Amino acid sequence: MGERIGQEDRGKTPVFVAVYDRLYEMVTNGTYPAGKALPPEPKLAALLDVSRETLRKAMRLLEEDGLLEKVKGKGNFVVDLNKPGVSSLEKLGNPVRKCIQVPIDEDVEVEVRLQSSSDYEQKLFNRETKTALAIDRWYRSNGKIVAYSLTLAPIESVLTLGLDLSNKSEVLDFLENTAYEIASRAHIKVKTTWVGKFISDRYVLSEDEELSLIQENLYTEDEFTLLIHNKHYILPEVCSIEINATH
């Protein structure tokens, strides 16, 4: 017989909470080691003598508490708490690299586009300009796309900085490093969006459509002029957003 959640627990405590407590103990005492997958749901539910629905509720709590990580198509893995955590967003820096929990491939695909400036872009940058710069970035992990970034900028600002738009390595270095060195502050908004199939003409980021979206404005010291506007779309299963708040 498998290990059971006792009836005395079921009397006062919701069953999924009791299951959570039992799984928490099994994870922290090494019954299920860090980096390894839990048994398949049917087997684990039978082991704990609970329904799969109850088991899923408990595992969702463990995910929220950072003890489990659900990997699509592979199962639920015990998180290694000794691994360095993701960086938080208090300091200027590329949010994609701060928030993604999986290794990012070295080669980031970059596409630079010049387009007619829309009313939205003129209002966004508070200036009249005929041409706007749009830059696409696709981030992969083990060959699979896990994030997409769209950058908008007035062409005049970029040319003033002497950026060679035909040199994609230089463009990428500007977006990943130089822009954050130039900027004096950033405004960041985090939300969930459901446009996974439509954000890019080239690739589908998510068949399920739901994505984590980090909107980021970088400002310069020159009267808080908006330097660039970024939209970072990240697969939610590989994204963890942390903010360390202090007085």
Residue, then its C-alpha position, 0 to 999 in steps of 0.5 A: m500500500g502507498e503512503r496515505i493522507g490520514q483521515e484525521d488530517r482530512g477532518k479539519t484541513p483541506v485535503f490538498v493542504a495535507v498533500y502539500d505538507r506531505l510533498y513538502e516534507m518529501v521534497t525537503n528531506g531528499t525523498y525526491p532530490a533536487g533536479k529530479a522529476l516527481p513520479p507521474e501524476p497517476k502513480l503519485a496520486a495513488l501513492l498518496d491515496v488522493s485524486r489527481e485533481t487534489l494532487r494538482k492543487a497541492m503541486r500548484l502551491l509548491e510551484e508558487d512557493g518555488l519548490l517545483e517547476k513544471v516542464k511542459g511535456k516532461g513533468n514536475f521537477v524539484v527545484d534546486l534551491n542552492k542554484p543562483g536565483v534569477s536577478s530582480l528588476e530593481k537595477l537597470g538591465n535586460p529583463v529577459r536575461k534577468c527573468i528567464q530561468v533556463p540557459i539562453d543560447e549564445d546566438v540571439e537572432v536580430e532583425v532591424r527594420l525601418q518603418s514609417s512612424s505611426d501616431y502611436e510612436q510619435k506620441l510615445f516618444n513625444r516628437e515628430t519623426k517620419t521614420a521609426l526604428a523597429i528591432d526584433r530579437w528572438y531568444r532560444s534555449n536549446g534551440k527552442i524560442v523562449a522569448y521575443s523582444l520588440t524595440l522601438a526607437p526614433i531613428e534620430s536618437v539611434l543615429t546620434l549615438g553612431l550605431d551601425l544598423s547594418n552590424k547586428s552584433e553592434v545592434l545587439d550589444f547596444l540593446e543588451n548593454t549600452a542602452y542600459e549604461i546610457a539610461s538614467r532610469a526605466h519604467i517597467k510594467v508587467k502583465t499577462t498577454w494572450v497574443g502568442k501566435f501573433i506577436s511576430d510574423r516570423y515565428v510562433l512563440s506560444e501555441d497556447e497564446e498566453l505569455s508574460l509581457i514586460q513593457e520597458n521604457l528607458y529614459t536618458e538624463d536629458e529631461f527624461t527623454l525616452l531613449i527606447h521602448n521595449k516589449h519583452y514577451i516570455l514563455p510563462e513556464v520559464c519566467s520568474i519575475e522578482i522585485n526586492a522592495t525596501h524602505 
